[in-house]
């Protein structure tokens, strides 16, 4: 298997979220390891959260399983009604179609580095319980964020 040169993978520090939600992830940086390897069945990202940054808005997926493995630092896993500290060597998994929104929030004073892995569904739907946002993938495979009513942003 070919070695992936991580330093050559572009850092993605933005999201397709509507503009009003981008502040939540300010300070999040991702390197798409799975894309660099040409993987199509699941995604793998090497993600860094700067202090104060979140991995995402709190969400859950209808068709995609997810798992995170913390490599360095301490991060707070925020779920429905609870918070759990994760540190280097800890993992957390999120089964598809379980309505328990989750996100990671770096409440510490130093960077957190983790791997995030998940299946890639061509027709994914994601729910965001704390905000007026929904995600649906179109026939072209591109994400479309809408209000929960279906109205476009």
C-alpha positions in Angstrom: 0.0 0.0 0.0 1.4 3.4 -0.9 2.4 5.7 1.9 0.3 8.9 2.3 2.4 12.0 2.5 0.2 13.8 5.1 2.1 17.1 4.7 1.0 17.3 1.0 -2.7 16.9 1.8 -4.4 20.3 1.7 -5.8 21.5 5.0 -9.5 22.3 4.9 -10.6 24.8 7.5 -14.1 25.6 6.2 -17.4 23.8 5.7 -20.4 23.8 3.4 -22.5 25.1 6.4 -24.5 28.2 5.7 -22.5 31.3 6.7 -24.4 31.9 10.0 -23.1 28.5 11.4 -19.4 28.8 10.4 -18.3 30.4 13.6 -18.9 27.1 15.5 -16.1 25.4 13.5 -13.7 28.3 13.4 -10.3 26.7 14.4 -11.1 23.3 12.9 -8.6 21.9 10.4 -9.1 18.7 8.4 -6.8 16.6 6.2 -8.8 14.1 4.1 -6.6 11.0 4.4 -9.3 8.8 2.9 -9.5 11.0 -0.2 -5.7 11.0 -0.5 -5.7 7.2 -0.5 -8.5 7.1 -3.1 -11.0 5.5 -0.7 -14.6 5.5 -1.8 -16.5 3.4 0.8 -15.5 5.3 3.9 -13.9 8.6 4.8 -11.0 9.2 7.1 -9.9 12.7 8.3 -7.0 13.8 10.5 -8.6 16.7 12.3 -7.2 19.4 14.6 -9.4 21.5 16.8 -7.8 24.7 18.1 -8.9 25.9 21.6 -12.6 26.9 21.5 -13.3 25.1 18.2 -16.0 22.5 17.6 -15.9 19.6 15.2 -19.3 20.5 13.9 -22.8 21.6 15.0 -24.3 18.9 17.1 -25.8 16.4 14.6 -26.7 12.8 13.8 -26.7 10.8 10.6 -29.5 8.7 9.2 -27.3 6.3 7.1 -23.7 6.9 8.1 -21.8 5.3 11.0 -19.0 7.4 12.5 -16.1 6.8 14.9 -13.4 9.1 16.4 -10.1 8.2 17.9 -8.3 10.9 20.0 -4.6 11.1 19.2 -3.5 14.1 21.3 -5.2 16.5 23.8 -8.5 16.4 25.6 -11.8 17.2 24.0 -15.4 17.3 25.3 -17.9 15.0 23.6 -21.3 16.7 23.7 -24.3 14.5 23.2 -28.0 14.8 24.0 -28.1 15.9 27.7 -24.5 14.9 28.6 -20.8 15.7 28.2 -17.9 13.3 28.3 -14.2 14.0 28.4 -12.1 12.2 25.8 -8.4 12.1 26.0 -5.6 10.6 23.9 -6.3 6.9 23.4 -10.0 7.2 23.8 -12.6 6.5 21.1 -16.3 7.2 20.6 -18.6 5.8 18.0 -22.0 6.9 16.6 -24.2 4.4 14.9 -26.3 5.5 12.0 -30.0 6.4 12.6 -29.6 6.9 16.4 -31.1 10.2 17.2 -28.4 11.3 19.6 -26.8 14.4 18.2 -23.1 14.7 18.9 -20.1 17.0 18.5 -16.6 17.5 19.9 -15.7 20.8 21.5 -12.2 21.8 22.5 -12.7 23.5 25.9 -9.0 23.1 26.7 -6.1 25.6 26.1 -4.2 23.4 23.6 -4.9 21.7 20.3 -6.7 18.4 20.0 -5.8 16.0 17.2 -8.0 13.1 16.3 -9.0 10.7 13.5 -12.6 10.7 12.4 -13.9 7.8 10.2 -17.3 7.2 8.7 -19.2 5.5 6.0 -20.0 7.4 2.8 -23.6 7.3 1.9 -24.6 8.8 -1.5 -28.1 9.7 -0.1 -27.3 10.9 3.4 -29.5 12.9 5.6 -28.3 14.6 8.8 -30.2 16.2 11.6 -29.1 19.2 13.7 -31.3 19.3 16.8 -30.0 22.6 18.2 -30.5 24.8 15.1 -32.8 25.3 12.1 -30.6 23.2 9.8 -31.0 20.0 7.8 -28.6 18.2 5.4 -29.6 16.2 2.3 -27.4 14.9 -0.4 -28.7 15.5 -3.9 -28.6 13.2 -6.9 -25.3 14.8 -7.8 -23.8 13.7 -4.5 -23.4 17.3 -3.3 -24.6 18.3 0.2 -27.5 20.7 0.4 -28.2 22.5 3.6 -31.7 23.7 4.2 -33.9 25.0 6.9 -35.8 22.1 8.6 -38.9 23.2 6.6 -36.9 22.4 3.4 -36.5 26.0 2.4 -33.1 26.8 1.0 -30.6 29.0 2.8 
